[in-house]
Amino acid sequence: MRTRFFTIICLSFTLLGASIHTPAMARNAKCLITSGSSTQFRGICDFRAEPNGSFSLTSAKKSGRFFGEVMVVSVTVLSKNRADVRGLTKFGINSRWGSAKRSRKNRACWIGDGFKICAW
């Protein structure tokens, strides 16, 4: 009886741990990435939600790239309406694009100095 109880407890913690560490599933979203006044990407992307409102975007294109060598754009929420934005290239270079504020006009958009990221 004691062994069975111990086994059930261990299994419960194992399943709980697996559910906590399971990566979020990506879903299709409409995305817009601009640099200055120029549109770099407009189309369907894969949206992966992260804790606290953060998210990452990957291109749904066959090439896997948004533009240039950029393959992943991540928006990490630091505080209410403030985030850090980064781009990851196919060479593994993780460049910081800068700080961004959430748009008051369109809550799906984050606007930084010289760029805008939208996903809806």
MMTF fields as JSON, N, C-alpha, C and O atoms, coordinates in Angstrom:
{
  "mmtfVersion": "1.0.0",
  "mmtfProducer": "UNKNOWN",
  "numBonds": 479,
  "numAtoms": 480,
  "numGroups": 120,
  "numChains": 1,
  "numModels": 1,
  "chainsPerModel": [1],
  "groupsPerChain": [120],
  "chainIdList": ["A"],
  "bondAtomList": [4, 2, 8, 6, 12, 10, 16, 14, 20, 18, 24, 22, 28, 26, 32, 30, 36, 34, 40, 38, 44, 42, 48, 46, 52, 50, 56, 54, 60, 58, 64, 62, 68, 66, 72, 70, 76, 74, 80, 78, 84, 82, 88, 86, 92, 90, 96, 94, 100, 98, 104, 102, 108, 106, 112, 110, 116, 114, 120, 118, 124, 122, 128, 126, 132, 130, 136, 134, 140, 138, 144, 142, 148, 146, 152, 150, 156, 154, 160, 158, 164, 162, 168, 166, 172, 170, 176, 174, 180, 178, 184, 182, 188, 186, 192, 190, 196, 194, 200, 198, 204, 202, 208, 206, 212, 210, 216, 214, 220, 218, 224, 222, 228, 226, 232, 230, 236, 234, 240, 238, 244, 242, 248, 246, 252, 250, 256, 254, 260, 258, 264, 262, 268, 266, 272, 270, 276, 274, 280, 278, 284, 282, 288, 286, 292, 290, 296, 294, 300, 298, 304, 302, 308, 306, 312, 310, 316, 314, 320, 318, 324, 322, 328, 326, 332, 330, 336, 334, 340, 338, 344, 342, 348, 346, 352, 350, 356, 354, 360, 358, 364, 362, 368, 366, 372, 370, 376, 374, 380, 378, 384, 382, 388, 386, 392, 390, 396, 394, 400, 398, 404, 402, 408, 406, 412, 410, 416, 414, 420, 418, 424, 422, 428, 426, 432, 430, 436, 434, 440, 438, 444, 442, 448, 446, 452, 450, 456, 454, 460, 458, 464, 462, 468, 466, 472, 470, 476, 474],
  "bondOrderList": [1, 1, 1, 1, 1, 1, 1, 1, 1, 1, 1, 1, 1, 1, 1, 1, 1, 1, 1, 1, 1, 1, 1, 1, 1, 1, 1, 1, 1, 1, 1, 1, 1, 1, 1, 1, 1, 1, 1, 1, 1, 1, 1, 1, 1, 1, 1, 1, 1, 1, 1, 1, 1, 1, 1, 1, 1, 1, 1, 1, 1, 1, 1, 1, 1, 1, 1, 1, 1, 1, 1, 1, 1, 1, 1, 1, 1, 1, 1, 1, 1, 1, 1, 1, 1, 1, 1, 1, 1, 1, 1, 1, 1, 1, 1, 1, 1, 1, 1, 1, 1, 1, 1, 1, 1, 1, 1, 1, 1, 1, 1, 1, 1, 1, 1, 1, 1, 1, 1],
  "groupList": [{"groupName": "MET", "atomNameList": ["N", "CA", "C", "O"], "elementList": ["N", "C", "C", "O"], "formalChargeList": [0, 0, 0, 0], "bondAtomList": [1, 0, 2, 1, 3, 2], "bondOrderList": [1, 1, 2], "singleLetterCode": "M", "chemCompType": "L-PEPTIDE LINKING"}, {"groupName": "ARG", "atomNameList": ["N", "CA", "C", "O"], "elementList": ["N", "C", "C", "O"], "formalChargeList": [0, 0, 0, 0], "bondAtomList": [1, 0, 2, 1, 3, 2], "bondOrderList": [1, 1, 2], "singleLetterCode": "R", "chemCompType": "L-PEPTIDE LINKING"}, {"groupName": "THR", "atomNameList": ["N", "CA", "C", "O"], "elementList": ["N", "C", "C", "O"], "formalChargeList": [0, 0, 0, 0], "bondAtomList": [1, 0, 2, 1, 3, 2], "bondOrderList": [1, 1, 2], "singleLetterCode": "T", "chemCompType": "L-PEPTIDE LINKING"}, {"groupName": "PHE", "atomNameList": ["N", "CA", "C", "O"], "elementList": ["N", "C", "C", "O"], "formalChargeList": [0, 0, 0, 0], "bondAtomList": [1, 0, 2, 1, 3, 2], "bondOrderList": [1, 1, 2], "singleLetterCode": "F", "chemCompType": "L-PEPTIDE LINKING"}, {"groupName": "ILE", "atomNameList": ["N", "CA", "C", "O"], "elementList": ["N", "C", "C", "O"], "formalChargeList": [0, 0, 0, 0], "bondAtomList": [1, 0, 2, 1, 3, 2], "bondOrderList": [1, 1, 2], "singleLetterCode": "I", "chemCompType": "L-PEPTIDE LINKING"}, {"groupName": "CYS", "atomNameList": ["N", "CA", "C", "O"], "elementList": ["N", "C", "C", "O"], "formalChargeList": [0, 0, 0, 0], "bondAtomList": [1, 0, 2, 1, 3, 2], "bondOrderList": [1, 1, 2], "singleLetterCode": "C", "chemCompType": "L-PEPTIDE LINKING"}, {"groupName": "LEU", "atomNameList": ["N", "CA", "C", "O"], "elementList": ["N", "C", "C", "O"], "formalChargeList": [0, 0, 0, 0], "bondAtomList": [1, 0, 2, 1, 3, 2], "bondOrderList": [1, 1, 2], "singleLetterCode": "L", "chemCompType": "L-PEPTIDE LINKING"}, {"groupName": "SER", "atomNameList": ["N", "CA", "C", "O"], "elementList": ["N", "C", "C", "O"], "formalChargeList": [0, 0, 0, 0], "bondAtomList": [1, 0, 2, 1, 3, 2], "bondOrderList": [1, 1, 2], "singleLetterCode": "S", "chemCompType": "L-PEPTIDE LINKING"}, {"groupName": "GLY", "atomNameList": ["N", "CA", "C", "O"], "elementList": ["N", "C", "C", "O"], "formalChargeList": [0, 0, 0, 0], "bondAtomList": [1, 0, 2, 1, 3, 2], "bondOrderList": [1, 1, 2], "singleLetterCode": "G", "chemCompType": "PEPTIDE LINKING"}, {"groupName": "ALA", "atomNameList": ["N", "CA", "C", "O"], "elementList": ["N", "C", "C", "O"], "formalChargeList": [0, 0, 0, 0], "bondAtomList": [1, 0, 2, 1, 3, 2], "bondOrderList": [1, 1, 2], "singleLetterCode": "A", "chemCompType": "L-PEPTIDE LINKING"}, {"groupName": "HIS", "atomNameList": ["N", "CA", "C", "O"], "elementList": ["N", "C", "C", "O"], "formalChargeList": [0, 0, 0, 0], "bondAtomList": [1, 0, 2, 1, 3, 2], "bondOrderList": [1, 1, 2], "singleLetterCode": "H", "chemCompType": "L-PEPTIDE LINKING"}, {"groupName": "PRO", "atomNameList": ["N", "CA", "C", "O"], "elementList": ["N", "C", "C", "O"], "formalChargeList": [0, 0, 0, 0], "bondAtomList": [1, 0, 2, 1, 3, 2], "bondOrderList": [1, 1, 2], "singleLetterCode": "P", "chemCompType": "L-PEPTIDE LINKING"}, {"groupName": "ASN", "atomNameList": ["N", "CA", "C", "O"], "elementList": ["N", "C", "C", "O"], "formalChargeList": [0, 0, 0, 0], "bondAtomList": [1, 0, 2, 1, 3, 2], "bondOrderList": [1, 1, 2], "singleLetterCode": "N", "chemCompType": "L-PEPTIDE LINKING"}, {"groupName": "LYS", "atomNameList": ["N", "CA", "C", "O"], "elementList": ["N", "C", "C", "O"], "formalChargeList": [0, 0, 0, 0], "bondAtomList": [1, 0, 2, 1, 3, 2], "bondOrderList": [1, 1, 2], "singleLetterCode": "K", "chemCompType": "L-PEPTIDE LINKING"}, {"groupName": "GLN", "atomNameList": ["N", "CA", "C", "O"], "elementList": ["N", "C", "C", "O"], "formalChargeList": [0, 0, 0, 0], "bondAtomList": [1, 0, 2, 1, 3, 2], "bondOrderList": [1, 1, 2], "singleLetterCode": "Q", "chemCompType": "L-PEPTIDE LINKING"}, {"groupName": "ASP", "atomNameList": ["N", "CA", "C", "O"], "elementList": ["N", "C", "C", "O"], "formalChargeList": [0, 0, 0, 0], "bondAtomList": [1, 0, 2, 1, 3, 2], "bondOrderList": [1, 1, 2], "singleLetterCode": "D", "chemCompType": "L-PEPTIDE LINKING"}, {"groupName": "GLU", "atomNameList": ["N", "CA", "C", "O"], "elementList": ["N", "C", "C", "O"], "formalChargeList": [0, 0, 0, 0], "bondAtomList": [1, 0, 2, 1, 3, 2], "bondOrderList": [1, 1, 2], "singleLetterCode": "E", "chemCompType": "L-PEPTIDE LINKING"}, {"groupName": "VAL", "atomNameList": ["N", "CA", "C", "O"], "elementList": ["N", "C", "C", "O"], "formalChargeList": [0, 0, 0, 0], "bondAtomList": [1, 0, 2, 1, 3, 2], "bondOrderList": [1, 1, 2], "singleLetterCode": "V", "chemCompType": "L-PEPTIDE LINKING"}, {"groupName": "TRP", "atomNameList": ["N", "CA", "C", "O"], "elementList": ["N", "C", "C", "O"], "formalChargeList": [0, 0, 0, 0], "bondAtomList": [1, 0, 2, 1, 3, 2], "bondOrderList": [1, 1, 2], "singleLetterCode": "W", "chemCompType": "L-PEPTIDE LINKING"}],
  "groupTypeList": [0, 1, 2, 1, 3, 3, 2, 4, 4, 5, 6, 7, 3, 2, 6, 6, 8, 9, 7, 4, 10, 2, 11, 9, 0, 9, 1, 12, 9, 13, 5, 6, 4, 2, 7, 8, 7, 7, 2, 14, 3, 1, 8, 4, 5, 15, 3, 1, 9, 16, 11, 12, 8, 7, 3, 7, 6, 2, 7, 9, 13, 13, 7, 8, 1, 3, 3, 8, 16, 17, 0, 17, 17, 7, 17, 2, 17, 6, 7, 13, 12, 1, 9, 15, 17, 1, 8, 6, 2, 13, 3, 8, 4, 12, 7, 1, 18, 8, 7, 9, 13, 1, 7, 1, 13, 12, 1, 9, 5, 18, 4, 8, 15, 8, 3, 13, 4, 5, 9, 18],
  "groupIdList": [1, 2, 3, 4, 5, 6, 7, 8, 9, 10, 11, 12, 13, 14, 15, 16, 17, 18, 19, 20, 21, 22, 23, 24, 25, 26, 27, 28, 29, 30, 31, 32, 33, 34, 35, 36, 37, 38, 39, 40, 41, 42, 43, 44, 45, 46, 47, 48, 49, 50, 51, 52, 53, 54, 55, 56, 57, 58, 59, 60, 61, 62, 63, 64, 65, 66, 67, 68, 69, 70, 71, 72, 73, 74, 75, 76, 77, 78, 79, 80, 81, 82, 83, 84, 85, 86, 87, 88, 89, 90, 91, 92, 93, 94, 95, 96, 97, 98, 99, 100, 101, 102, 103, 104, 105, 106, 107, 108, 109, 110, 111, 112, 113, 114, 115, 116, 117, 118, 119, 120],
  "secStructList": [7, 2, 2, 2, 2, 2, 2, 2, 2, 2, 2, 2, 2, 2, 2, 2, 2, 2, 2, 2, 2, 1, 7, 7, 7, 7, 3, 3, 3, 3, 3, 3, 3, 3, 3, 6, 6, 3, 3, 3, 3, 3, 3, 3, 3, 3, 3, 3, 3, 7, 4, 4, 4, 7, 3, 3, 3, 3, 3, 7, 1, 6, 6, 7, 7, 1, 5, 6, 6, 3, 3, 3, 3, 3, 3, 3, 3, 3, 3, 6, 6, 3, 3, 3, 3, 3, 3, 3, 3, 6, 6, 7, 7, 3, 3, 3, 3, 3, 3, 3, 3, 3, 7, 1, 1, 7, 6, 6, 3, 3, 3, 3, 6, 6, 3, 3, 3, 3, 3, 7],
  "xCoordList": [0.834, 0.0, 0.873, 0.619, 1.887, 2.777, 3.519, 3.688, 3.961, 4.68, 3.772, 4.203, 2.53, 1.573, 1.323, 1.287, 1.154, 0.953, 2.167, 2.004, 3.366, 4.6, 4.699, 5.103, 4.335, 4.374, 3.4, 3.737, 2.212, 1.212, 1.706, 1.567, 2.276, 2.801, 3.923, 3.937, 4.852, 5.968, 5.458, 5.929, 4.503, 3.934, 3.231, 3.342, 2.523, 1.831, 2.815, 2.586, 3.909, 4.912, 5.597, 5.917, 5.821, 6.437, 5.538, 6.005, 4.252, 3.313, 3.161, 3.076, 3.124, 3.034, 4.265, 4.148, 5.428, 6.665, 6.699, 7.165, 6.222, 6.198, 5.265, 5.562, 4.152, 3.21, 3.743, 3.462, 4.488, 5.048, 6.129, 6.235, 6.932, 8.063, 7.766, 8.67, 6.548, 6.189, 6.18, 5.517, 6.924, 6.945, 5.569, 4.779, 5.304, 4.02, 3.924, 4.914, 2.732, 2.502, 2.388, 1.78, 2.98, 2.88, 1.533, 0.966, 1.029, -0.196, 0.03, 0.881, -0.715, -0.599, -1.121, -2.092, -0.464, -0.883, -0.527, 0.331, -1.198, -0.805, 0.279, 0.124, 1.364, 2.482, 2.897, 2.766, 3.396, 3.935, 5.207, 5.211, 6.293, 7.563, 8.033, 8.22, 8.222, 8.71, 10.038, 10.344, 10.797, 12.049, 12.009, 11.969, 12.02, 11.821, 10.432, 9.452, 10.332, 9.035, 8.843, 7.882, 9.759, 9.751, 9.231, 9.659, 8.307, 7.793, 8.802, 9.137, 9.281, 10.243, 9.529, 9.984, 8.403, 7.634, 6.176, 5.843, 5.317, 3.874, 3.337, 3.476, 2.722, 2.176, 1.929, 1.861, 1.796, 1.523, 2.832, 3.841, 2.788, 3.939, 3.444, 2.242, 4.384, 4.063, 4.277, 5.362, 3.244, 3.243, 3.337, 2.532, 4.318, 4.491, 4.436, 5.334, 3.37, 3.196, 4.149, 4.401, 4.667, 5.555, 4.904, 3.88, 5.486, 4.92, 4.857, 5.655, 3.958, 3.739, 3.487, 3.742, 2.998, 2.683, 3.792, 3.59, 4.951, 6.048, 5.694, 4.835, 6.361, 6.099, 7.275, 8.121, 7.303, 8.287, 7.572, 6.54, 8.139, 7.579, 8.606, 9.792, 8.145, 8.989, 8.232, 7.001, 8.965, 8.343, 7.728, 8.284, 6.58, 5.929, 6.38, 5.952, 7.245, 7.749, 8.677, 9.276, 8.79, 9.659, 11.101, 11.778, 11.568, 12.952, 13.198, 14.335, 12.107, 12.233, 12.692, 12.883, 12.875, 13.366, 12.266, 11.408, 12.326, 11.434, 11.971, 11.283, 13.199, 13.889, 15.374, 15.763, 16.2, 17.64, 17.9, 17.451, 18.618, 18.907, 18.099, 18.307, 17.175, 16.391, 15.362, 14.529, 15.442, 14.547, 13.558, 12.459, 13.933, 13.087, 13.109, 14.159, 11.942, 11.85, 11.184, 10.123, 11.816, 11.247, 10.938, 11.716, 9.784, 9.336, 9.195, 8.302, 10.086, 10.101, 9.542, 10.153, 8.381, 7.736, 8.506, 8.717, 8.925, 9.689, 8.796, 8.992, 7.823, 6.85, 5.628, 5.628, 4.604, 3.393, 3.71, 4.251, 3.364, 3.535, 4.98, 5.226, 5.937, 7.357, 7.978, 7.784, 8.735, 9.333, 10.717, 11.09, 11.459, 12.763, 12.577, 11.988, 13.077, 12.898, 14.249, 15.211, 14.304, 15.527, 15.228, 14.114, 16.232, 16.134, 17.234, 18.363, 16.913, 17.88, 18.076, 17.108, 19.332, 19.617, 19.875, 20.015, 19.935, 20.187, 21.599, 21.897, 22.46, 23.82, 23.918, 24.997, 22.78, 22.767, 23.103, 23.321, 23.15, 23.43, 22.137, 21.152, 22.158, 20.987, 21.209, 21.911, 20.61, 20.84, 19.684, 18.512, 20.048, 19.038, 18.603, 19.419, 17.305, 16.768, 16.481, 16.556, 16.154, 15.924, 14.642, 13.937, 14.369, 13.186, 11.985, 12.123, 10.814, 9.589, 8.453, 8.413, 7.532, 6.32, 5.139, 5.114, 4.176, 2.958, 2.159, 1.985, 1.684, 0.916, -0.414, -1.093, -0.77, -2.075, -3.187, -4.325, -2.856, -3.853, -4.146, -5.297, -3.111, -3.268, -2.491, -1.266, -3.181, -2.549, -1.768, -1.039, -1.91, -1.161, 0.23, 1.023, 0.532, 1.799, 2.703, 2.246, 3.98, 5.021, 5.912, 6.383, 6.137, 6.858, 8.14, 8.129, 9.237, 10.535, 11.126, 10.473, 12.354, 13.049, 13.475, 14.514, 12.656, 12.976, 12.395, 12.735, 11.538, 10.918, 9.539, 9.201, 8.761, 7.448, 7.221, 7.51, 6.701, 6.363, 4.888, 4.452, 4.113, 2.691, 2.38, 2.907, 1.534, 1.078, -0.352, -0.626, -1.264, -2.66, -3.303, -4.484],
  "yCoordList": [-1.195, 0.0, 1.251, 2.189, 1.264, 2.413, 2.635, 3.774, 1.541, 1.634, 2.192, 3.01, 1.758, 2.237, 3.744, 4.486, 4.19, 5.598, 6.413, 7.464, 5.944, 6.617, 6.699, 7.728, 5.629, 5.597, 6.624, 7.329, 6.707, 7.668, 9.1, 9.942, 9.373, 10.721, 11.065, 12.163, 10.149, 10.4, 10.635, 11.544, 9.83, 9.988, 11.339, 11.995, 11.757, 13.051, 14.196, 15.096, 14.171, 15.227, 15.195, 16.246, 14.016, 13.901, 14.513, 15.277, 14.186, 14.742, 16.247, 16.972, 16.725, 18.153, 18.867, 19.915, 18.304, 18.896, 18.924, 19.902, 17.887, 17.841, 18.898, 19.502, 19.125, 20.121, 21.533, 22.411, 21.766, 23.1, 23.429, 24.575, 22.444, 22.69, 22.426, 22.526, 22.097, 21.866, 23.202, 24.142, 23.295, 24.559, 24.899, 24.016, 26.188, 26.637, 26.262, 26.29, 25.916, 25.572, 26.854, 27.832, 26.831, 27.978, 27.954, 26.89, 29.141, 29.255, 30.297, 31.176, 30.2, 31.17, 32.527, 32.622, 33.566, 34.937, 35.796, 35.436, 36.934, 37.928, 38.771, 39.219, 38.987, 39.734, 40.879, 40.82, 41.912, 43.063, 43.472, 43.667, 43.602, 44.072, 45.211, 45.038, 46.385, 47.53, 48.006, 47.815, 48.62, 49.263, 50.653, 50.809, 51.666, 53.024, 53.121, 52.738, 53.622, 53.714, 52.574, 52.567, 51.623, 50.538, 49.227, 48.823, 48.564, 47.27, 46.186, 46.001, 45.473, 44.384, 43.043, 42.189, 42.867, 41.624, 41.915, 42.618, 41.37, 41.426, 40.091, 39.748, 39.35, 38.062, 37.156, 37.6, 35.875, 34.882, 34.471, 34.229, 34.399, 33.939, 32.966, 32.803, 32.335, 31.459, 32.254, 32.782, 32.334, 33.093, 32.099, 31.172, 32.299, 31.429, 32.297, 33.1, 32.128, 32.901, 32.395, 31.196, 33.318, 33.024, 33.574, 34.253, 33.289, 33.822, 35.357, 36.007, 35.91, 37.339, 38.193, 39.397, 37.607, 38.385, 38.464, 39.004, 37.939, 37.898, 36.929, 36.063, 37.074, 36.159, 36.153, 37.047, 35.123, 35.068, 34.771, 34.1, 35.284, 35.106, 34.422, 34.754, 33.474, 32.857, 32.917, 32.884, 33.004, 33.096, 31.761, 30.699, 31.826, 30.615, 30.343, 29.363, 31.209, 31.026, 29.814, 29.437, 29.211, 28.043, 28.33, 27.47, 29.528, 29.891, 29.98, 29.87, 30.182, 30.322, 31.7, 31.943, 32.615, 33.956, 34.992, 34.879, 36.007, 37.151, 38.066, 38.368, 38.493, 39.361, 39.241, 38.915, 39.501, 39.322, 37.934, 36.936, 37.87, 36.59, 36.386, 35.404, 37.31, 37.248, 36.122, 36.077, 35.211, 34.058, 34.103, 33.559, 34.744, 34.813, 36.241, 36.881, 36.721, 38.009, 37.721, 37.099, 38.177, 37.947, 39.271, 40.223, 39.3, 40.465, 40.005, 39.226, 40.498, 40.112, 41.255, 42.318, 41.022, 42.062, 42.227, 41.265, 43.466, 43.785, 44.363, 44.09, 45.157, 45.736, 46.116, 45.953, 46.618, 46.957, 47.923, 49.007, 47.514, 48.314, 48.595, 49.483, 47.863, 48.052, 46.685, 45.746, 46.574, 45.291, 45.49, 46.594, 44.409, 44.359, 43.504, 42.425, 43.979, 43.263, 42.834, 43.603, 41.577, 41.006, 40.243, 39.763, 40.141, 39.341, 38.298, 38.578, 37.106, 36.007, 35.642, 35.397, 35.605, 35.278, 33.781, 33.047, 33.347, 31.937, 31.531, 30.341, 32.508, 32.232, 32.185, 31.976, 32.381, 32.333, 33.653, 33.7, 34.72, 36.041, 36.608, 36.782, 36.894, 37.415, 38.908, 39.308, 39.723, 41.165, 41.857, 41.554, 42.784, 43.561, 44.711, 45.547, 44.763, 45.85, 47.048, 48.19, 46.791, 47.881, 47.74, 46.734, 48.776, 48.834, 49.228, 49.957, 48.732, 49.07, 49.333, 48.789, 50.185, 50.47, 49.864, 49.819, 49.406, 48.889, 50.057, 51.085, 49.895, 50.937, 51.167, 50.218, 52.421, 52.748, 52.577, 52.267, 52.779, 52.674, 51.217, 50.848, 50.405, 49.0, 48.141, 48.053, 47.512, 46.767, 45.547, 44.934, 45.186, 44.061, 44.497, 43.671, 45.789, 46.331, 46.844, 47.373, 46.668, 47.189, 48.088, 47.687, 49.314, 50.312, 50.71, 51.104, 50.595, 50.982, 52.107, 52.657, 52.446, 53.51, 52.969, 52.322, 53.247, 52.836, 51.489, 51.001, 50.873, 49.613, 49.464, 50.126, 48.561, 48.217, 46.734, 46.223, 46.046, 44.619, 44.481, 44.929, 43.865, 43.623, 42.154, 41.548, 41.589, 40.206, 40.109, 40.386, 39.718, 39.556, 38.405, 38.126],
  "zCoordList": [0.0, 0.0, 0.0, -0.755, 0.836, 0.939, -0.383, -0.818, -1.023, -2.294, -3.38, -4.193, -3.398, -4.395, -4.214, -5.196, -2.979, -2.686, -3.148, -3.768, -2.855, -3.244, -4.774, -5.315, -5.461, -6.921, -7.505, -8.456, -6.945, -7.432, -7.221, -8.107, -6.062, -5.776, -6.761, -7.317, -6.979, -7.91, -9.321, -10.005, -9.766, -11.091, -11.217, -12.253, -10.195, -10.215, -10.386, -11.193, -9.633, -9.741, -11.107, -11.664, -11.642, -12.962, -14.02, -14.866, -13.982, -14.955, -14.783, -15.774, -13.554, -13.29, -13.841, -14.474, -13.601, -14.112, -15.62, -16.204, -16.261, -17.717, -18.282, -19.313, -17.624, -18.139, -17.943, -18.759, -16.905, -16.658, -17.679, -18.115, -18.067, -18.949, -20.416, -21.246, -20.755, -22.143, -22.866, -22.428, -23.992, -24.716, -25.278, -25.613, -25.37, -25.907, -27.38, -28.112, -27.789, -29.191, -30.006, -29.57, -31.192, -32.084, -32.788, -33.037, -33.104, -33.884, -34.971, -34.831, -36.028, -37.111, -36.665, -35.915, -37.137, -36.856, -38.062, -38.868, -38.172, -39.165, -38.517, -37.381, -39.225, -38.656, -39.559, -40.782, -38.925, -39.62, -38.897, -37.682, -39.666, -39.118, -40.009, -41.213, -39.398, -40.163, -39.59, -38.413, -40.451, -40.064, -40.669, -41.889, -39.806, -40.293, -40.899, -40.259, -42.111, -42.782, -43.784, -44.553, -43.766, -44.742, -44.141, -43.06, -44.848, -44.401, -44.76, -45.93, -43.747, -43.964, -44.146, -44.907, -43.438, -43.547, -43.262, -42.308, -44.093, -43.873, -44.375, -45.549, -43.463, -43.867, -42.677, -41.531, -42.979, -41.948, -41.28, -41.943, -39.955, -39.189, -38.123, -37.915, -37.465, -36.337, -35.058, -34.818, -34.248, -32.996, -31.845, -31.745, -30.984, -29.813, -28.56, -28.31, -27.777, -26.54, -25.469, -25.355, -24.696, -23.579, -22.303, -22.376, -21.15, -19.899, -19.897, -20.572, -19.178, -18.912, -20.151, -20.121, -21.231, -22.421, -23.447, -24.535, -23.125, -24.079, -25.199, -25.029, -26.354, -27.459, -28.425, -28.414, -29.255, -30.327, -31.625, -31.647, -32.715, -34.04, -34.924, -34.891, -35.706, -36.731, -38.045, -38.07, -39.11, -40.416, -40.811, -40.529, -41.463, -41.974, -43.412, -44.021, -43.954, -45.316, -45.369, -44.362, -46.545, -46.724, -46.332, -45.767, -46.627, -46.328, -44.827, -44.367, -44.056, -42.617, -42.183, -40.992, -43.147, -42.823, -43.009, -43.885, -42.149, -42.316, -43.412, -44.387, -43.23, -44.179, -43.887, -42.765, -44.88, -44.682, -44.12, -44.683, -43.021, -42.371, -41.09, -40.377, -40.793, -39.548, -39.625, -40.53, -38.646, -38.605, -37.448, -37.556, -36.338, -35.151, -34.617, -34.552, -34.239, -33.551, -32.21, -32.152, -31.139, -29.809, -29.129, -29.186, -28.485, -27.722, -26.277, -25.944, -25.431, -24.022, -23.184, -23.073, -22.602, -21.798, -20.493, -19.755, -20.222, -19.017, -17.926, -16.741, -18.333, -17.412, -18.253, -19.473, -17.594, -18.331, -19.473, -19.252, -20.695, -21.904, -22.3, -23.115, -21.745, -22.082, -22.353, -21.58, -23.464, -23.831, -24.432, -24.828, -24.489, -25.139, -26.392, -26.322, -27.54, -28.802, -29.336, -29.336, -29.798, -30.347, -31.625, -31.837, -32.462, -33.675, -33.678, -33.275, -34.128, -34.203, -35.662, -36.382, -36.101, -37.494, -37.66, -36.681, -38.916, -39.191, -38.755, -38.656, -38.497, -38.043, -36.514, -35.961, -35.839, -34.382, -33.726, -32.516, -34.492, -33.928, -33.364, -34.081, -32.064, -31.361, -31.141, -30.212, -31.999, -31.907, -31.19, -31.415, -30.333, -29.601, -30.473, -30.861, -30.791, -31.586, -30.707, -31.158, -29.457, -28.528, -27.736, -27.81, -26.982, -26.144, -27.012, -27.994, -26.629, -27.37, -26.391, -25.288, -26.831, -26.059, -26.801, -28.031, -26.041, -26.652, -27.231, -26.575, -28.445, -29.113, -28.401, -28.009, -28.242, -27.65, -28.68, -28.325, -29.956, -31.024, -31.386, -31.618, -31.431, -31.818, -30.821, -30.908, -29.882, -28.792, -29.28, -28.501, -30.558, -31.121, -31.567, -32.018, -31.444, -31.957, -30.836, -29.823, -31.059, -30.174, -31.024, -32.089, -30.538, -31.311, -30.591, -29.425, -31.319, -30.787, -31.601, -32.488, -31.299, -32.018, -33.39, -33.52, -34.403, -35.762, -36.183, -37.261, -35.381, -35.786, -35.144, -34.163, -35.745, -35.208, -35.454, -36.537, -34.441, -34.513, -34.174, -33.113, -35.065, -34.81, -35.051, -35.983, -34.222, -34.404, -33.908, -32.74, -34.785, -34.401, -35.134, -34.929]
}
